[in-house]
Amino acid sequence: VAISTKLILAQDNKTFEDVSFAITGMGNVGGNAARILFHRNATIIALSDVSGGIYCEKGLDADEISRFLEIKGNYLKDYQADGVLHISHEEVLTCNCDVLIPAALENQINEDNADRLQCSYIVEGANGPTTVEADKILEEKGITIVPDIFANSGGVIVSYFEWVQNIQSLTWGRDEVKEMLEKIMTDAFTELLEETKKCACTLRMAAYIVALKRLIYAEEIKGIFP
């Protein structure tokens, strides 16, 4: 998710430090994304979990919040800090931020709330967080969406790295894995951008086109099997 965000921001000559973030979900995806972005000097103004959301215009301390949530029975509704306001999950989605990372439920961005979103970018950390109806509304609003099948693919890619290491009895260092992950995602993102220009389409449609082309190519080269 962090790599995807870095790549899309770079298209507008922006970095993590130039924008504000809102993240729904503090699980494996949302929680880790929040910490990674926080360590890269990003300003995270809103977070939510199953109990509700919190907001701070000056920025939230993702490390402190994560440590708080690691204590059994603690939820964001219980978190207290200077300047932190308690808001609803819906208010996290629609708050005035630059980058929204929906990393919780499916269909959380839908036709009922899409027109109220104030972000410039959506990086889909969850699977299917945006409905088809919302997609159309967001496109009309000029909000750039980095689709789930690209944005949250890091875990699957690193699982592939684990498989490669296992079958070859290799052990790669953390930095090597991160470097390879970023290269693969950067190359894939470049391919998506080229497709958006060629077909005058969104990144989501470009991702579908690229994926289908790869499937068709695989079918063609494998030949006829008994």
LOPAKOL-624989 format. One record per residue (C-alpha): residue in three letters; x, y, z. Coordinates in steps of 0.02 Angstrom, whole numbers, padded with zeros to 5 digits, always signed. Each point is the difference from the previous one (the first is absolute). Last residue first. Layout:
ALAXYZ...
This chain:
PRO-00159-01713-01168PHE+00062+00181+00000ILE-00021+00120-00144GLY+00111+00153+00000LYS+00060+00091+00155ILE+00043+00155-00101GLU-00177+00053-00045GLU-00079-00029+00169ALA+00138+00098+00087TYR-00022+00144-00125ILE-00188+00004+00034LEU+00030+00006+00187ARG+00129+00139-00020LYS-00117+00102-00110LEU-00139-00024+00128ALA+00108+00070+00140VAL+00058+00150-00103ILE-00179+00044-00048TYR-00064-00021+00178ALA+00139+00111+00069ALA-00035+00131-00135MET-00184-00001+00050ARG+00050+00035+00180LEU+00127+00132-00051THR-00136+00093-00093CYS-00015+00004-00190ALA+00065+00095-00152CYS+00047-00166-00084LYS+00182+00037-00042LYS+00025+00126+00139THR-00077-00111+00134GLU+00098-00148-00070GLU+00166+00090+00017LEU-00042+00044+00179LEU-00040-00181+00040GLU+00165-00060-00074THR+00095+00129+00104PHE-00093-00064+00153ALA+00055-00178-00037ASP+00183+00054-00014THR-00013+00098+00162MET-00085-00147+00087ILE+00137-00122-00051LYS+00138+00122+00047GLU-00079+00042+00168LEU-00015-00184+00045MET+00180-00036-00052GLU+00066+00141+00110LYS-00107-00051+00148VAL+00059-00181-00014GLU+00182+00054-00010ASP-00020+00115+00150ARG-00078-00140+00104GLY+00141-00123-00041TRP-00024-00149-00114THR+00018-00180+00055LEU+00016-00136-00130SER-00040-00185+00001GLN-00052+00007-00184ILE-00178-00062+00024ASN-00019+00099+00161GLN+00072+00163-00066VAL-00114-00001-00151TRP-00151-00036+00110GLU+00046+00142+00118PHE+00017+00119-00148TYR-00173-00053-00058SER-00066+00043+00173VAL+00085+00169-00025ILE-00102+00026-00158VAL-00161-00051+00086GLY+00028+00121+00142GLY+00045+00142-00118SER-00159-00017-00105ASN-00099+00127+00102ALA+00013+00145-00123PHE-00003-00100-00161ILE-00156-00108+00013ASP-00072+00132+00118PRO-00008+00139-00127VAL+00096+00165+00012ILE-00144+00123-00014THR+00022+00180-00058ILE-00142+00117+00050GLY-00059+00108-00145LYS-00177+00020+00065GLU-00067-00090-00154GLU+00117-00145+00036LEU-00061-00002+00180ILE-00181-00013-00054LYS+00038-00141-00122ASP+00096-00099+00130ALA-00138+00027+00126GLU-00124-00094-00110VAL+00124-00143-00027THR+00027-00014+00188THR+00162+00047+00086PRO+00082-00101+00140GLY+00025-00152-00112ASN+00144-00079+00094ALA+00072+00119+00128GLY+00154+00110-00021GLU-00077+00101-00141VAL+00101+00158-00028ILE-00122+00143-00024TYR+00069+00167-00059SER-00063+00180+00000CYS-00103-00014+00159GLN-00163+00092+00037LEU-00124-00145-00004ARG-00180+00060+00011ASP-00053-00060-00174ALA+00059-00175+00043ASN-00109-00013+00157ASP-00165-00080-00052GLU+00063-00068-00167ASN+00129-00106+00090ILE+00169+00005+00087GLN-00007-00132+00136ASN-00037-00131-00134GLU+00116-00128+00080LEU+00059+00034+00176ALA+00165+00064+00071ALA+00151+00075-00085PRO-00074+00153-00084ILE+00152+00112-00025LEU-00051+00180-00033VAL+00134+00119-00060ASP-00016+00190-00001CYS-00112+00023+00151ASN-00160+00097+00040CYS-00102-00132+00091THR-00126-00107-00095LEU+00066-00174+00038VAL+00048+00046+00179GLU-00172+00078+00024GLU-00082-00163-00052HIS+00099-00095+00133SER-00067+00122+00128ILE+00101+00131+00093HIS+00097+00012+00162LEU+00112+00153+00009VAL+00186-00001+00042GLY+00078+00167+00048ASP+00082-00069+00156ALA-00015-00188+00012GLN-00132-00130+00043TYR-00027-00171-00076ASP-00152-00097+00063LYS-00103+00015-00160LEU+00157-00055-00092TYR-00015-00171+00079ASN+00083-00084+00148GLY-00059-00170+00061LYS+00172-00083-00006ILE+00141+00126-00005GLU+00068+00003-00179LEU-00116+00147-00036PHE+00101+00116+00113ARG+00163-00052-00083SER-00077+00037-00169ILE-00059+00171+00059GLU+00173+00046+00062ASP+00080-00054-00164ALA-00132+00087-00107ASP+00024+00167+00087LEU-00142+00102-00076GLY+00018+00161-00099LYS-00027+00186+00021GLU-00182-00012-00057CYS-00038-00136+00126TYR-00139-00126-00029ILE-00056-00163+00079GLY-00120-00131-00067GLY-00126-00130+00054SER-00008-00167+00092VAL+00043-00114-00148ASP+00157+00101-00035SER+00031+00175-00063LEU+00142+00121-00034ALA+00008+00184-00045ILE+00133+00137-00019ILE+00150-00103-00053THR+00139+00121-00044ALA+00138-00094-00090ASN+00176+00010+00069ARG+00059-00166-00074HIS-00015-00088+00167PHE-00184+00054+00003LEU-00026-00077-00173ILE+00070-00166+00060ARG-00102+00006+00161ALA-00163+00041-00088ALA+00029-00131-00134ASN+00031-00130+00136GLY-00163+00041+00087GLY-00101+00011-00160VAL+00059-00164-00074ASN+00019-00117+00149GLY-00143+00081+00095MET-00030+00183+00040GLY-00142+00033-00122THR-00046+00161-00089ILE+00148+00111-00038ALA+00002+00189-00026PHE+00158+00081-00065SER+00069+00176-00025VAL+00118+00053-00139ASP+00169+00080-00035GLU+00104-00107+00119PHE-00047-00160-00090THR+00071+00070-00162LYS-00071+00101-00144ASN+00056+00029-00179ASP-00175-00033-00068GLN+00044-00170-00073ALA+00109-00027+00154LEU-00158-00007+00105ILE-00058-00155-00095LEU+00164-00091+00027LYS+00019+00043+00184THR-00178-00055+00034SER+00029-00167-00086ILE+00160-00024+00100ALA-00091+00038+00163VAL-00141-00120-00043
